[in-house]
Amino acid sequence: MGFNASHSMCLLFFGLTYIYLALAHSEVLFQSLFLPILGFSMLAGYIILAWRYWFFWPLAAISVSLVLFLSSMAVAWSRPIIALT
């Protein structure tokens, strides 16, 4: 139970942090080079862990998350930044 709960909490924290940055501070997230690389690295690491040690559904969910993350970065970098204030 502890292993599953800790990994689930980390994934939720990761997702909520990036959602908050995208909605409240989009200029910080999309103008930074570090944050997208960090997000990609974390999701890629989780995909490797899921592929090696976990079941199919965590792998599928994290793979979808990575595709959506990369898509959002591509869309954001192809447009001018508009703040939601």
Backbone hydrogen bonds, N-H to C=O, Kabsch-Sander energy under -0.5 kcal/mol:
donor,donor_aa,acceptor,acceptor_aa,energy
5,A,1,M,-2.6
6,S,2,G,-2.6
7,H,3,F,-2.1
8,S,4,N,-2.2
9,M,5,A,-2.5
10,C,6,S,-1.9
11,L,7,H,-2.2
12,L,8,S,-2.4
13,F,9,M,-2.6
14,F,10,C,-2.6
15,G,11,L,-2.5
16,L,12,L,-2.8
17,T,13,F,-2.3
18,Y,14,F,-2.2
19,I,15,G,-2.2
20,Y,16,L,-2.5
21,L,17,T,-2.4
22,A,18,Y,-2.3
23,L,19,I,-2.2
24,A,20,Y,-3.2
25,H,20,Y,-0.7
25,H,21,L,-1.2
28,V,25,H,-0.7
29,L,25,H,-1.9
30,F,26,S,-3.0
31,Q,27,E,-1.4
32,S,28,V,-0.8
37,I,33,L,-1.3
38,L,34,F,-2.8
39,G,35,L,-2.7
40,F,36,P,-2.7
41,S,37,I,-2.6
42,M,38,L,-2.4
43,L,39,G,-2.4
44,A,40,F,-2.8
45,G,41,S,-2.4
46,Y,42,M,-2.3
47,I,43,L,-2.1
48,I,44,A,-2.1
49,L,45,G,-2.4
50,A,46,Y,-3.0
51,W,47,I,-2.8
52,R,48,I,-2.1
53,Y,49,L,-3.3
54,W,49,L,-0.8
54,W,50,A,-1.0
59,L,55,F,-1.3
60,A,56,F,-2.7
61,A,57,W,-2.6
62,I,58,P,-2.4
63,S,59,L,-2.1
64,V,60,A,-2.2
65,S,61,A,-2.2
66,L,62,I,-2.3
67,V,63,S,-2.2
68,L,64,V,-2.6
69,F,65,S,-2.6
70,L,66,L,-2.7
71,S,67,V,-2.3
72,S,68,L,-2.5
73,M,69,F,-2.1
74,A,70,L,-2.3
75,V,71,S,-2.5
76,A,72,S,-2.5
77,W,73,M,-2.4
78,S,74,A,-0.9
79,R,75,V,-0.5
79,R,76,A,-0.9
83,A,81,I,-0.5
85,T,83,A,-0.6
